[in-house]
Amino acid sequence: MTLLERARTRGYAGYTVKLGREAVEILNSASGASSIRRDVPFRQAFRDVQALALHAGSNLAAGLEVYGRAILGLEPETVLL
């Protein structure tokens, strides 16, 4: 893959994680207080998605910055590519 293709993939991945996080937050809100119980499997899924969204490789702003820099012909300035 070229640098531009890898940067585009990084930007798209960040956007995908953002949409997934929003969807899980909507489901969590719709679940009400029962979603915080330890015996509810959704609780762990919610936490997993939150953790994934906090990872530097999944961050939307960072991914779009890398993609934008690649489009402009600049160095990505990251090792996560």
C-alpha positions as CSV (number, residue, x, y, z in Angstrom):
1,M,0.0,0.0,0.0
2,T,1.2,3.5,-0.7
3,L,1.5,6.1,2.0
4,L,-1.7,7.8,0.8
5,E,-3.6,4.6,0.9
6,R,-2.5,3.8,4.4
7,A,-3.3,7.4,5.6
8,R,-6.8,7.2,4.0
9,T,-7.3,3.8,5.7
10,R,-6.3,5.4,9.0
11,G,-8.8,8.3,8.5
12,Y,-11.6,5.9,7.5
13,A,-10.8,3.7,10.5
14,G,-11.1,6.6,12.9
15,Y,-14.5,7.6,11.3
16,T,-15.7,4.0,11.6
17,V,-14.8,3.8,15.3
18,K,-16.6,7.2,15.8
19,L,-19.8,5.9,14.2
20,G,-19.6,2.6,16.1
21,R,-19.1,4.4,19.4
22,E,-22.1,6.6,18.7
23,A,-24.3,3.6,17.9
24,V,-23.2,1.8,21.1
25,E,-23.9,5.0,23.2
26,I,-27.4,5.2,21.7
27,L,-28.0,1.6,22.6
28,N,-26.6,2.2,26.1
29,S,-29.0,5.1,26.6
30,A,-31.9,3.1,25.4
31,S,-31.0,0.3,27.8
32,G,-31.5,2.5,30.8
33,A,-30.1,1.7,34.2
34,S,-30.0,-2.1,33.6
35,S,-27.0,-1.6,31.3
36,I,-24.7,-1.0,34.3
37,R,-25.4,-4.3,36.0
38,R,-22.5,-6.7,36.0
39,D,-24.5,-9.6,34.7
40,V,-25.5,-7.8,31.5
41,P,-23.1,-8.7,28.6
42,F,-23.7,-5.3,26.9
43,R,-21.9,-3.6,29.7
44,Q,-18.6,-5.2,28.7
45,A,-19.2,-4.5,25.0
46,F,-19.9,-0.8,25.9
47,R,-16.6,-0.6,27.8
48,D,-14.7,-2.3,25.1
49,V,-15.9,0.1,22.5
50,Q,-15.1,3.1,24.8
51,A,-11.6,1.7,25.2
52,L,-11.1,1.2,21.5
53,A,-12.2,4.8,20.8
54,L,-9.5,6.0,23.2
55,H,-6.7,4.2,21.4
56,A,-4.4,6.6,19.4
57,G,-4.8,4.4,16.3
58,S,-8.5,4.8,16.4
59,N,-8.8,8.5,17.1
60,L,-10.7,10.3,14.4
61,A,-8.9,13.7,14.7
62,A,-5.5,12.1,14.5
63,G,-6.5,9.8,11.6
64,L,-7.9,12.7,9.6
65,E,-4.8,14.8,10.3
66,V,-2.6,12.1,9.0
67,Y,-4.8,11.7,5.9
68,G,-4.8,15.5,5.3
69,R,-1.0,15.7,5.6
70,A,-0.7,12.8,3.1
71,I,-3.0,14.5,0.6
72,L,-0.9,17.7,0.9
73,G,2.3,15.7,0.3
74,L,3.6,16.3,3.9
75,E,5.2,13.7,6.2
76,P,2.6,12.0,8.4
77,E,4.7,12.6,11.6
78,T,3.5,9.4,13.2
79,V,4.7,5.9,13.6
80,L,1.1,4.6,13.7
81,L,0.7,4.3,9.9
